[in-house]
Amino acid sequence: MAAVIDNATHPAFEKLRSHRIDTLNLEVEEYRHRKTGARHLHLAADNDENVFFVALRTFPMDSTGVAHILEHTALCGSERFPVRDPFFMMIRRSLNTFMNAFTSSDWTAYPFASMNRKDFDNLLSVYLDCVFFSKLDPLDFAQEGHRLEFDKPEDPSTDLVYRGVVYNEMKGAMSSPTSQLWQNLSSHLFPTTTYHYNSGGEPDHIVDLSYDDLLQFYRHHYHPSNAIFATYGNIPAREHHEKFEELALKRFDRLDIDLPVRDEKRMFAPVRVEQGYAVNEGEGTDNKTHIVVGWLLGHSFDLQENLEGQLLSAVLLENSASPLMRALETTDLGHAPSPMCGLEDSNREMTFVCGIEGSEPDKHKDLEALLESTLLKVVEEGVSEERLEAILHQLELHQREIAGDQFPYGLQLIMSAIAPMVHGGDPVELLDLEPVLATLREKIRDPQYVPNLIRRKLLENPHRVTLTLRPDEKLESRRQEAIREALARRKAELTDEEVRMIVDRAKALEERQMHKDDDSILPKVDLSDVPLQMPEPEGRYDGDISATVYARGTNGLVYEQIIVPVPALTEEELLLVPYYTTLISEVGCGDLDYLQMQDRISAESGGIGAAFSAKGRIDDVQDLSGYIIFNGKALARNRSELTRLLRDVYTSARFDEKERIREIIAQIRARREQAVTGSGHALAMGAASQGMSPGAWLSFRLGGLAGIRGTKQLDQALKDPEELAALCDGLSALHEKIRNQGREFLVIGEDEQLPAMVDDLKSCWRDASEAAVSDWKMESVNYTTREAWLTSTQVNFCSKAYSTVAVDHPDAAALTVLGGFLRNGYLHRAIREKGGAYGGGAGQDSVNGTFRFFSYRDPRLEETLDDFDAALAWLQDNDHDYQELEESILGVIGQLDRPRSPAGAARHAFHNKLFGRTLEQRARFRERVLSVTLDDLKRVARTWLVPEKASTAVVTSPENRARAEKLGLAIEEL
């Protein structure tokens, strides 16, 4: 690509091009570093939240997790910042809105975001040094990757064990059948390329990685010639270039880096594979088999191929009206469609996957026949142009929407552009979809276009793998026995010198972990850099229709909500609410059955849904109020359709399609069960705090461990037609109560759209009778609990919880600051660095009046629970530096000031007011946070966190039953 002459460009860089994307309000600029060839994509936007991202192409050719362990170890000290843990130290010394590092299958990235320019520059200096001048200390490799230690590190008579943060992280990740499903499928779809291997690392292979392997991988991959820089926001590209050049790039020359990235060799006949996954002994194996079929498609970075893949996936799987999804939902071959269903386009070559879970191993041929017959039927009958227009409408809406409530918006844009940059495609094309959507609109006029795609990419494509993943009750015990035997053999073969080296390394690592580094060499922001309270969007109220209206820059989208106070409900009705909110957008409505409604929702909106929200009063967590919220979004041109759609669902949703409801409950069960190993820490905290307020009890019963168990029992019960009929009647009665409540509206859009939106509301709801509001009340909840929840997992999740105070209590601010203080000062070192867990911490939940300790993907149990108590003793028994307090306050302020999308900020402001979290109350809380003292921390801990009053919950495996009982924990089977 020829360079563009531009005097404003830094001399070390050449500008390759500049491209305006009006639909995203972006100027995309592409640069190349003259000396090293490093590439830089800059997304210039009028946004204070600036994002930095540097990615290295990493193509591991084994499953030792070398790229993943290197991602961890690179952040453990560098040339300019030779402290042990600059990454976690900077999290505490920063006003960042995002800080992390990712290992993908073919790249490793180090992103951060901040709204404070001083903070951005601080983080940039640390990130660049860690990436390009990392220390890679062997002890950090032992801590973050893996190490052999004696069970009691100083006692060689105890057993040898494996320890390490990534080792335990991946034991947790690979406990999930879904993760095993994807990894096994990939290994067969990609027999010869990097995607054959687990880039995160397989625990059994991680222990084969040597320190020298890590160094070699770093030297080969972590070089600017192999780097892709990306930035977003209002800092000009030239200012970034000055920093890049000064802090890193000027010290490098161009390097020709040979990386094993190529297309997979094509198979000429489909392959069938059967493999096992671990379930608990005695759990039973009926209806627990996963069967998926995967096809290898074209290049992800070829925009035409990519969008055809997305079109194909949407035609076949977008919703329950899509032919393949309908076949998978209604077949009796399994309980639910596989969570793997869809297009994976992040690798060099895309994969299309579909399948079922809750099946039996001998059903794989039946599934193949079902898929083939369904695809042939679509080819013969074609797809209506109306349906294809609805899919293109979804693509346009997805491209236009300004996200950023979970993840900085700029980072989301960068992440969508990174795959083509890694593989030699054009990142601008993938961001600027308008021209390609116009081309696709032309192509879909040909009735044979989609049938030909299905024929070419799926039916006539022999590069196909059918994977059957069956449950095996003996697998985990065989694996653990093999590990024990290997470690016993290893121990028997140790020389005296090797024993001494293992003991000495454990001692050296502990000394390193306990050593207090001089963190003054790291840059920092302090409380003088904290901005005044962030501005909040102001809504205006229209009393004619009880609507609150926000004018926001939403890039051509509109958002609408109907807010309904929860009516008086029995406990039985209350337990139906999460099923009701999931089903409301999945069932029929009025004269339309659920299939017709799915088509209508897709054509007229960007999706609709419902949610249940409940919070205690700001001064009393026992006094709960709650709302059912119906919500939707659409392109502005469909604003009237969105209003009518929400009105129809609210007034006329029906719960008489019994088989449909049974299918959705089975899917809810499958998703909830799969969430356990990914969210075990949150579930353990929910179980520990269940008895501390009505809100905590509800979370536990509706969405927590009790809710998951309840869903399993409900799914089982629905095999009885009478139980199914009773559920449908219960949902209908609940809907009747909800739709007869009073209501108000929330409307968000661009200024010019709002008058018409309000007029649409008034017109649409003109005949709706005004209903009275019946009050929902819950009794106070106050009890302690000690529970161990048993599930299939290789790691543990531990929690202790204490009953504390509501958000407007004077101690709430100090308790909130205390969470970060304990994590930074004690828990991170004790639980992650020394204990080997992937994570651990503590925090105040002022909504429910609880303070919770937690650990995540943790190899330990009793020791971690002891560490929670030891953290409180450490707090009281030591003098602490003011800087440690300041760092924790900064962390709280960073969370309070976290930016949201334009629509998200308006929703947040409205719902805060709904629950009494006014601007005045939040300003009061912020002032209290900023004025917290070290004495306050000790005082609130003494007052509220008394170890004898703690509730305890752990999520663990059945083999830890005896240990849990010894701790006095009641055993709960999940």
C-alpha positions, 0 to 999 in steps of 0.5 A: 500500500502506497504511503500518503504524504502528510506533514502532520504525521510523525516522521517515524511513521508513514500514513497509509490512508484515512477513511471516514465512516459516517455511520460510526462518526469515526475517522479510521487512520492507518499507519506503518512504522518505517523502521520496524513495519509495526502497524497502527490503526487509529480510530479518531473519535470525539470521545474522552475514553481513549483506548490503547491496544497492542497485539502480537500474532502468536501461533503456538504449535502445542497445548502447553499454553505458552502464549497464555502463560507468557501473557501472564508473566510478561506483566510481572516486571520489566526493564523500567519497572522491575517490580514484581507485579506492575500490572496489578499495582497499576490497576490500583494506581489508576483511574482506568476504565478497563485494564486486561490482557487476552490470549486468543487462538492466534494473537495475544493482546494488551488493552487498556482504557482511561478518560484521564490523559495523565492516567492514559500516559502512565498506563501506556509507559508501563504497558509498552515496557512490559510487552517489549522489555519484559523481565520474565523472571523464572520465579514469575514463570513458576508462580503464573505458569506451573511448578512442582512443589511438595504439598507442604512446600518445606516438607519433602516427606509430603506428596508432590503437587502441581501449582500455578495460576494458569494451571488452575485457571485452565483446570477451571476453564476445561471443567466446562463440557462446552470448553471441551466441546469447542477444543475437541471440535477445533482439534479435528477441524484443524488437524495441522494448524495452530487452531489444533491446539489449546492456546490457553493450555491443557492442564496435562500439557501445561506442566510440560512447558519449560522456562526456556520454551517461554523465553524462546517464544517471547523472543520470536513473537514479542517484536514490533515487526510482529505487532499491531497497535490500535487506538481509539478516542480523541488523542491525535495519532501523532501524539501516540506515535511520539510515545510509541517511538520514544518508549519502545520502537526506536530501539528495534530494527525490522525483523523477518518473523516466520510464523506458522500461519496458513490455511488448513489442508482440506479433508475430502471426506467427513470425519466422525469422532467420539470422546468422553468428558468427566461427570461425577461418579454416581451422577448417571450418564443418561441424556448427557451427550453433546453431538455437534457437526462443524464445517470449515468455511472460507477466510474470516478476513475476506469481507464477502466470505465473512458476511456470507457466513453471517448471512448463512448463520442468521438464515439457519440459526438466528431464532426459533423461526430459522429452519435449523434452529427450529429443527434442533429445538423441536427434535427428540434427539436431544434436550436443547440446541448446543451452545456451540451453534453458529458462526465462529469468525475470529480464526483465519478460517471460519467454522460453522457449527450446529448440534444438540445437547442432552442426547445419547452417543448412538444418535449422531447419525440421526442428527446428521440426517436431520441436518441434511434433510433440513438443509435440503429443504431450505435449498428446495424451498428457498428463503423469502426476500422479506426474511433476508431483508430482516437479517440484513436489518439486524446486521445494519443495526448491530453495526450502528449500535454504540455499545460500551456498557460491558466493554469500552466501545472503542475496544469493541470496534478494535476487537472487530478489526483485529482479525483481518489485521492479523491475517492480512485483510482490510480492517476498514472494510469490516468496520464500514459495512454500508457498501457491502450491505448494499451489495448483499441487498442486490444479491438476495434478489436472486432467489437462488443466492442463499440456496447456492450458498447452503449447497456450496458451503455446507451440503457439498463441503466434505471438510466436516467433523461430527463430534460426539462428546459422551459423559464418563463417570470414571474419567476424572478418577482415572485422570487424577490417578494418572497424575498421582502415579506420575507425581509419585514416580517423579518423587521416587526418582528425585535426587537429594539435589533435586529435592533441595532445589524444589524446597529452595525454589518454593522458599525463594518464591514465597520470599519474593511474594512477601517482599514489598517492592519500591512501587515509587518507580511506577507512575500514578494518579492521586486523589487530586486527579479525580474529576468532580462528579461525572455529568449525568444525562437529564431526562424530561418527564411527559405527564400525559403518558408517564414517560421519561424522555432522554435525548442522546447521541444513539447513532440512529437507534431508539430505545424504549422500556415499559416499567411495571411495579411488581404486583403482589405475588405469592412465593410460588409466583415469584419463583416463576418470574425468571421463566416469565421474563425469558419466555415473554419474547419467545412465545406467541402473541395475539393471533401470531404463533411463536414462529410468526412472532420471531419473524416479526421481532427480527424484522421490526426491532433489534430485539425485545426482552424483559427483566426483573429488577429489585433493590432495597431502600437506600436506608433499609435493605430489608424493605424491597421494591421491584419492577418488571421491565419490558425493553426493546431497541430499533433503528429510528425508521422502525420506531413506530413498529417498536412501540406497537411490538412492545405494546402487543407483547405486554398486553397479548403474549400467550402461554398456551404453546406447551411444547414451545415452553417445555423446549425453552425451559430445557434450554434455560436449564442447559445454559444455567448448568453450563454457567456454574464453572464460569461463574462459580465465585458469584454463585458461592457469594450468592449462597453465602449471603442468601440469608442477609436480606430479601434481595440476597435471598431472591438472587439466590433463589431465582438466579443462584445455586438454588435457582439452578437446582430448581430449574433442573427439577422443573425441567424434569417435572415437565415430562408430566403433561399435567405439570406442563399444563400447570406451569402454563396456567401459572405463567398466564396468571402471572402475566395477567397480574403484571399487565393489569398493573400501572406502568410508566415509560422510558424513551431514549433517542436522538433529539429529532426522533423524540417528539414522534416517539412520544406521539407514537406512545400516546397514540398506541396506548390511548385505549389502555386503561389506567390500572392501580398499583398493588404493592409487592412486599417481602418479609425480612430475611436474616439467617446465617448459612454454611453450605457446600454445593457439589458439582463437576469441577476440578477447582473450588470457589469459596466465599464468606459473607457478612451482614452489613448496611445499606448504601446510605448508611455512613459506614457503606462508603468505608466498607466499599473502600475496604473491599479493594484495600483487603484485596490489594494488601492481602488477598491477592498475594495470599490467594492468587500468588501463594495459593495459586487460585486464578483470583480472589478478593472482597467487596461490599454489596450495598444493594443487599447489605452484605460484604463478601469474600471470594476465590475463583478457580481455586485449588484450595478450600480450608486454607482459603477460608482461613485466609479470609479471616487472616485478612481481617487480622492483618488489617487490625494488627498492622499499620498501613500506608496512606497510599494503600488507602488512596489506591483503594479509594481510586478504585471505587471512584473509577467504578463510580465514574465508569463510562457507559454508552449513550443509551446505557447512561440514560437507562442507568440514570433513570433506574437509579432514580426509580430506586431512590438513588438520586444524584444527591444521594450518590454525591453524598456517597462519593464524598464519603468515599473520598473522606474515608480514613485508615481508622474508618477501615479498622472500625467498620471491620471490627463493627461488621466483619466478626468472623464468628458471625460469617456465613460460608459457602463453597462450590466444590467437587464430590471428592471434597465432600468429607473435607466440607463436612469436616468444616461443618458445611451442610452438603447440597447437591446441585 
